[in-house]
Structure formats: structure tokens, C-alpha cells
């Protein structure tokens, strides 16, 4: 017996859209699947007001949902019991892009569809390297021969 699998379906789900109700968190995935889970699974959401639950951001890759006001978030793959990211093929060199969104510095490892942030550029560089090391499963990037290229982009103007 064989079981067919949709070849377009990725084992690491990414959110296309999110809706938060009083009792359910609904996530529509980029591959067309949908999942609904109880809000009570997440203490920080269960304790939040309806208004607070509505003020969330989905990261640009759809890997996470973040409530800035609540200082907490949810990994979309974790809703399926999966690790945050699929296993990665290690390369010799990675580029980390840094940009300021007016509130914080974002460190993005685009090749690995992952990002982190910090209040200062120096802290974002440290966080970006820590993220990369974690994703690659190494203790020391330099000792393992992995070259990191920093690309700092000008702060985006804040529009009124």
C-alpha cells in the first residue's frame, strides 16, 4: 500500500493569514492548509483582552506570529509539533541583512528564512550570529569555518 502526498505541501508550514477569535486561533497556510487551535493553549493569549489579541504581526516568511504588546509569540511549525525550521544544508558563507524599521534593528538570514531583532545594531549583529549558529547547530561559526557577511541597510524613513 502506498500513501500519496501532495508534492507542493511543505513539511514546515508558513502562515499566509491569521485570525484570532475569543476561543480559537485560525491560521491559513501558504500551501492551502488551515489549522485552528484553542487560544487557551497559550497562556499569554488566554489572559489577553480581545483587543490585545488582535494586535499581532505575522513575520514576513510566515514562520511566526508576534504580539508586541504582549511580548510573546507563536511559531507556526510548532502548531504542528514540528521544529521551527527544517534541517539546513550548511554553506561556507552566509549574508545577514540588517535594517532598522524605526523601532528596532532587524537581523535577517534570508537564505534560511529566519530573522531576529534587537534595539541596537550592535545587539542585532550579536543576535543575528546567535540565530545563524542555532539554525546550523554549531557553537562557534568562525571555528567551523562559516563566514558571515554583514549587510547594513539604511534606516527606512518613517511616514506620517
C-alpha positions as CSV (number, residue, x, y, z in Angstrom):
1,X,0.0,0.0,0.0
2,X,1.2,3.5,-0.7
3,X,0.1,6.8,0.6
4,X,0.0,9.7,-1.9
5,X,1.4,13.1,-0.7
6,X,0.9,16.5,-2.3
7,X,4.3,17.4,-3.6
8,X,3.6,21.1,-3.2
9,X,3.0,20.6,0.5
10,X,5.9,21.7,2.7
11,X,6.5,19.9,6.0
12,X,7.4,23.3,7.5
13,X,4.2,25.3,7.5
14,X,4.2,29.0,6.8
15,X,1.3,31.3,7.6
16,X,-0.5,33.2,4.8
17,X,-3.0,34.8,7.2
18,X,-4.1,34.6,10.8
19,X,-7.3,35.4,12.6
20,X,-7.7,35.4,16.4
21,X,-11.1,34.8,17.9
22,X,-12.1,34.7,21.5
23,X,-11.6,30.9,21.7
24,X,-9.7,29.9,18.5
25,X,-6.5,30.9,16.7
26,X,-7.0,30.3,12.9
27,X,-4.0,30.0,10.6
28,X,-4.3,29.7,6.9
29,X,-1.1,28.3,5.4
30,X,0.7,29.3,2.2
31,X,0.2,25.8,0.9
32,X,-3.6,26.0,1.3
33,X,-4.0,24.0,4.5
34,X,-5.7,25.6,7.5
35,X,-5.4,24.9,11.3
36,X,-7.4,26.1,14.2
37,X,-6.2,25.7,17.8
38,X,-7.7,26.8,21.1
39,X,-6.5,30.1,22.4
40,X,-6.3,28.5,25.9
41,X,-3.2,26.6,24.6
42,X,-1.3,29.8,25.0
43,X,-1.5,31.4,28.5
44,X,-0.4,34.8,27.2
45,X,-3.3,34.9,24.7
46,X,-5.8,33.4,27.2
47,X,-5.0,36.2,29.6
48,X,-5.1,38.9,27.0
49,X,-8.0,41.1,26.1
50,X,-9.9,40.7,22.8
51,X,-8.3,43.9,21.6
52,X,-4.8,42.8,22.5
53,X,-5.2,39.5,20.7
54,X,-6.0,41.4,17.5
55,X,-2.7,43.4,17.6
56,X,-0.3,40.9,16.1
57,X,2.2,40.7,13.3
58,X,3.0,37.7,11.1
59,X,6.7,37.7,10.2
60,X,7.5,38.2,6.5
61,X,8.1,34.5,5.9
62,X,5.0,33.3,7.8
63,X,7.1,31.3,10.3
64,X,5.9,33.1,13.4
65,X,3.1,35.3,14.9
66,X,4.1,38.0,17.3
67,X,2.2,40.1,19.8
68,X,4.5,43.1,20.5
69,X,2.3,44.4,23.3
70,X,2.2,41.0,25.0
71,X,6.0,40.4,24.3
72,X,5.3,36.9,23.1
73,X,4.6,34.9,20.0
74,X,3.9,31.5,18.4
75,X,6.0,29.5,16.0
76,X,3.7,28.3,13.2
77,X,5.5,25.0,12.8
78,X,5.1,24.3,16.5
79,X,1.3,24.2,15.9
80,X,2.0,21.0,14.1
81,X,4.6,19.7,16.6
82,X,7.4,20.4,14.2
83,X,10.7,22.2,15.0
84,X,10.9,25.9,14.0
85,X,12.9,25.2,10.8
86,X,13.7,22.3,8.5
87,X,17.2,20.8,8.6
88,X,19.6,23.0,6.7
89,X,22.4,22.3,4.3
90,X,25.4,24.1,5.7
91,X,27.3,26.5,3.4
92,X,30.7,28.2,3.9
93,X,29.2,31.7,3.8
94,X,26.0,33.4,4.9
95,X,24.8,37.0,4.5
96,X,23.0,38.7,7.4
97,X,21.0,41.7,6.4
98,X,20.3,44.4,8.9
99,X,17.7,47.1,8.6
100,X,16.0,49.5,11.1
101,X,12.2,49.7,11.0
102,X,12.1,52.8,13.2
103,X,11.7,50.8,16.4
104,X,14.4,48.2,16.3
105,X,17.2,46.6,14.2
106,X,16.1,43.5,12.3
107,X,18.8,40.9,11.5
108,X,17.7,38.6,8.7
109,X,19.3,35.5,7.4
110,X,17.2,35.5,4.2
111,X,18.7,32.2,2.8
112,X,17.3,30.4,5.9
113,X,14.1,32.4,6.0
114,X,14.7,33.5,9.6
115,X,15.1,36.8,11.5
116,X,15.6,38.2,14.9
117,X,15.7,41.7,16.3
118,X,17.3,43.9,18.9
119,X,17.2,47.6,20.0
120,X,20.7,48.5,18.7
121,X,22.7,47.5,15.6
122,X,25.5,46.0,17.8
123,X,23.0,43.8,19.6
124,X,21.3,42.9,16.3
125,X,24.6,41.7,14.9
126,X,25.2,39.5,18.0
127,X,21.6,38.2,17.8
128,X,21.9,37.5,14.1
129,X,25.1,35.5,14.6
130,X,23.5,33.6,17.5
131,X,20.5,32.8,15.3
132,X,22.6,31.6,12.5
133,X,24.7,29.4,14.8
134,X,21.5,28.0,16.4
135,X,20.0,27.2,12.9
136,X,23.1,25.5,11.8
137,X,23.6,23.6,15.1
138,X,27.1,24.9,15.7
139,X,28.6,26.5,18.8
140,X,31.1,28.8,17.1
141,X,30.6,30.0,13.5
142,X,34.3,31.0,13.0
143,X,35.7,27.8,14.4
144,X,33.6,25.8,12.0
145,X,34.8,27.9,9.0
146,X,31.5,29.7,8.4
147,X,32.0,33.2,7.1
148,X,29.4,35.8,8.0
149,X,28.8,38.8,5.7
150,X,27.1,41.8,7.3
151,X,25.0,44.0,5.0
152,X,23.6,47.1,6.8
153,X,20.8,48.9,5.0
154,X,19.9,52.5,5.7
155,X,17.0,53.1,8.1
156,X,13.6,53.2,6.4
157,X,12.0,56.6,6.7
158,X,9.0,56.8,9.0
159,X,6.0,58.0,7.1
160,X,3.4,60.2,8.9
